[in-house]
Amino acid sequence: MPQISRAWDEQDAEEAYSLPAHFFYDQKIFDAEKKDIFFKSWHMIGHESELATPGSFLTQDIFEQSVIATRDRDGKIYAFHNVCQHRGNRLVEERRGKFSPALVRCAYHAWAYSMDGALQAAPRTECLKNFNKADYGLKPVRVENYGGFVFVNLDSDAQSVADMVPGALDEMRRFLPDLDRLRLIEEVDVIVDANWKVIQENSIEGYHFDLSGPVHKELAALIDYSGYDLTSHDNWWTYIGPPAKGETTHAYGVEIGNATYQTPWFFNIGLWPNTTFYSFPYTDMIGTFIMIPLDPERSLLRFGYYGIEGRELPELTQAAIRWMNTQLGPEDIQLNVSNQKGLHSFGFTHGRYLIDAERSSYSEHLVHHFHKLCYQAIRGAEHGA
């Protein structure tokens, strides 16, 4: 990969220059991120309620790798490489579903595996010498439950999610009282022509809120922007806005009225490298926002919306989901795409972070923090540090 100066992450944040433009489109940089970030990180693939019954499954692609998570009859969740142990055929293409009966059956030669990964049937293998089914179970992948969400990791030596982000779950529970009673409402995938870091950095700075498009101004009007707080905690970060001062009667084009909601605050928490949980003000849902890199200049954005089990979804929350899918999301995506295009200009190499001493609501200190995590992850691979 291109030579990276060790001096970049030693800059004083308030005088720092941003990552060089090629970090957002160079193939070798991207390959290093794939190997040293994404093949070693925890990936949030869904909520445990999506694996509510034996035989239910979720899949997650991590570049060319694919993982399948299942639940067995005893209620235990397992994760495996999504590949048959006979000839390497991909077992499951669907994102989610249920095996009935509770067997993963390869469509090529009908080898079948139970939910714990054990090989149960392999037609005609009785004629083979020294063939033992116990030797051909699915290959396991690390899986953990964190706050009710299912995470997988291709690195068997990785620290646990809880150890990676100490204190994050406590902060989530402060603002999301119904975290343990969720159900999937909707999942929306959108492919965006931008590097995954461009998308992430857009989401973790408030500098553009009242300076870019009209929909961001609508969101900013729901919070007391002077109290918008952006805080880094090593491998996790928060950006949280208190309710706007004075009475707020409408949000997302709908009366608030007697609608139930998780919190009147705008709450966001990000876990390294690409998972965000959030709640819009006055909504009875928890949103997830995942930036899944596809190639140096293309990402899949996965928006998940989770309601409260046993509670009817308020009209206000339904309006907020529509607003996110049709207004705020597209407005941000347009900024992502135009930013990606501009990074190729001969007229730009790097810029200055807007980081003030107060780390105010406009400050880009979370962007700088996130960039340092990315830089240090791939720098170590290059220098053997």
Secondary structure by P-SEA (a helix, b strand, c coil): ccccccccccccccccccccccccccaaaaaaaaacccccccccccccccccccccbbbbbcccbbbbbbccccbbbbbccccccccccccccccbbbbccccccccccccccccccccccccccccccccccccccccccbbbbcccbbbbbcccccccccccccaaaaaaaacccccccccccbbbbbbbcccaaaaaaaaccccccccccaaaaaaaaacccccbbbbbcccbbbbbbccccccccccccccccccccccccbbbbbcccbbbbbbcccccbbbbbbbbbccccbbbbbbbbbccccccccaaaaaaaaaaaccaaaaaaaaaaaaaaaaacccccbbbbbcccccccccaaaaaaaaaaaaaaaaaaaacc
